[in-house]
Amino acid sequence: KKLIKCLPATGKLVAIAIIDEKDPTEQSGRLKTLMQRVAKEYREQFNRDFQFGHMDGNDYINGLIMGEVTVPSVIILNTSNEQYFMPSELIESTDQLVQFISSVLNGSAQVNTLYSSRLPPLLSV
């Protein structure tokens, strides 16, 4: 959570595997491993634009987007303009994750707006 708050200054997108570490499933473990693999193996391609990580549980992200993110899943946050991206299907392979990340970079991924930017002006802080 602290990482997300300090990233606006970096200008990087944040790719997060949302997993359940308290009740780990094979799918959660695989998604965490995929995120780590892409962060390492595609470092040259994505390091300038992305920070990679994982988060235990979806409570924080659900509050951030004012929606429901399933566990496990992947979300990419653009903290500089309060947007987020979610894949249209479950990420199950390195190729799928790389394709999703690339679609965010090339502008073809569906853009969603974080709830905080949709607050009425009088309620903004």
C-alpha positions as a Python dict, from the first residue, in 0.01 Angstrom:
ca = {
    (1, 'K'): (0, 0, 0),
    (2, 'K'): (284, 237, 80),
    (3, 'L'): (441, 153, -257),
    (4, 'I'): (128, 264, -440),
    (5, 'K'): (118, 595, -253),
    (6, 'C'): (479, 685, -338),
    (7, 'L'): (467, 586, -706),
    (8, 'P'): (303, 895, -858),
    (9, 'A'): (640, 1068, -849),
    (10, 'T'): (800, 789, -1054),
    (11, 'G'): (552, 808, -1339),
    (12, 'K'): (551, 428, -1359),
    (13, 'L'): (251, 204, -1403),
    (14, 'V'): (201, -53, -1127),
    (15, 'A'): (127, -413, -1231),
    (16, 'I'): (-10, -606, -934),
    (17, 'A'): (-101, -971, -887),
    (18, 'I'): (-390, -977, -640),
    (19, 'I'): (-355, -1302, -447),
    (20, 'D'): (-461, -1463, -120),
    (21, 'E'): (-152, -1550, 82),
    (22, 'K'): (-355, -1656, 387),
    (23, 'D'): (-536, -1926, 189),
    (24, 'P'): (-306, -1985, -108),
    (25, 'T'): (-441, -2166, -410),
    (26, 'E'): (-251, -2313, -701),
    (27, 'Q'): (-391, -2036, -920),
    (28, 'S'): (-272, -1761, -681),
    (29, 'G'): (75, -1914, -665),
    (30, 'R'): (93, -1941, -1042),
    (31, 'L'): (-14, -1578, -1090),
    (32, 'K'): (244, -1453, -839),
    (33, 'T'): (512, -1658, -1015),
    (34, 'L'): (404, -1525, -1357),
    (35, 'M'): (432, -1166, -1232),
    (36, 'Q'): (779, -1233, -1089),
    (37, 'R'): (888, -1406, -1411),
    (38, 'V'): (772, -1119, -1633),
    (39, 'A'): (937, -864, -1403),
    (40, 'K'): (1269, -1049, -1437),
    (41, 'E'): (1262, -1187, -1791),
    (42, 'Y'): (1114, -875, -1953),
    (43, 'R'): (1304, -624, -1742),
    (44, 'E'): (1462, -452, -2042),
    (45, 'Q'): (1126, -419, -2215),
    (46, 'F'): (911, -301, -1923),
    (47, 'N'): (1136, -163, -1646),
    (48, 'R'): (1121, 197, -1766),
    (49, 'D'): (739, 202, -1756),
    (50, 'F'): (639, -51, -1489),
    (51, 'Q'): (677, -145, -1127),
    (52, 'F'): (573, -505, -1054),
    (53, 'G'): (442, -659, -736),
    (54, 'H'): (175, -859, -562),
    (55, 'M'): (-82, -777, -296),
    (56, 'D'): (-238, -1004, -38),
    (57, 'G'): (-614, -976, -69),
    (58, 'N'): (-836, -740, -261),
    (59, 'D'): (-967, -508, 13),
    (60, 'Y'): (-735, -216, -64),
    (61, 'I'): (-784, -239, -442),
    (62, 'N'): (-1162, -279, -404),
    (63, 'G'): (-1170, 43, -203),
    (64, 'L'): (-948, 219, -453),
    (65, 'I'): (-1159, 133, -757),
    (66, 'M'): (-1490, 118, -566),
    (67, 'G'): (-1557, -217, -726),
    (68, 'E'): (-1487, -585, -680),
    (69, 'V'): (-1163, -743, -797),
    (70, 'T'): (-1162, -1121, -790),
    (71, 'V'): (-880, -1310, -623),
    (72, 'P'): (-655, -1407, -789),
    (73, 'S'): (-632, -1149, -1065),
    (74, 'V'): (-412, -883, -1222),
    (75, 'I'): (-463, -508, -1221),
    (76, 'I'): (-245, -231, -1360),
    (77, 'L'): (-267, 110, -1195),
    (78, 'N'): (-167, 436, -1357),
    (79, 'T'): (-122, 646, -1046),
    (80, 'S'): (-29, 962, -1235),
    (81, 'N'): (-372, 997, -1400),
    (82, 'E'): (-587, 780, -1171),
    (83, 'Q'): (-665, 509, -1425),
    (84, 'Y'): (-656, 133, -1401),
    (85, 'F'): (-661, -159, -1639),
    (86, 'M'): (-788, -513, -1593),
    (87, 'P'): (-756, -800, -1838),
    (88, 'S'): (-1073, -923, -2004),
    (89, 'E'): (-985, -1283, -1921),
    (90, 'L'): (-794, -1472, -1654),
    (91, 'I'): (-417, -1451, -1699),
    (92, 'E'): (-278, -1804, -1708),
    (93, 'S'): (47, -1774, -1901),
    (94, 'T'): (349, -1551, -1939),
    (95, 'D'): (243, -1472, -2296),
    (96, 'Q'): (-101, -1357, -2179),
    (97, 'L'): (51, -1133, -1911),
    (98, 'V'): (303, -983, -2155),
    (99, 'Q'): (26, -926, -2409),
    (100, 'F'): (-190, -752, -2147),
    (101, 'I'): (97, -530, -2030),
    (102, 'S'): (181, -447, -2392),
    (103, 'S'): (-183, -355, -2461),
    (104, 'V'): (-170, -105, -2174),
    (105, 'L'): (149, 46, -2316),
    (106, 'N'): (19, 71, -2673),
    (107, 'G'): (-317, 215, -2565),
    (108, 'S'): (-539, -72, -2679),
    (109, 'A'): (-641, -189, -2328),
    (110, 'Q'): (-974, -72, -2187),
    (111, 'V'): (-921, 222, -1952),
    (112, 'N'): (-1109, 256, -1622),
    (113, 'T'): (-1103, 555, -1389),
    (114, 'L'): (-1023, 526, -1020),
    (115, 'Y'): (-1310, 623, -794),
    (116, 'S'): (-1116, 901, -625),
    (117, 'S'): (-1107, 1102, -948),
    (118, 'R'): (-1485, 1072, -988),
    (119, 'L'): (-1566, 1246, -660),
    (120, 'P'): (-1773, 1561, -694),
    (121, 'P'): (-1550, 1872, -674),
    (122, 'L'): (-1692, 1975, -337),
    (123, 'L'): (-1589, 1643, -184),
    (124, 'S'): (-1238, 1634, -330),
    (125, 'V'): (-959, 1683, -83),
}
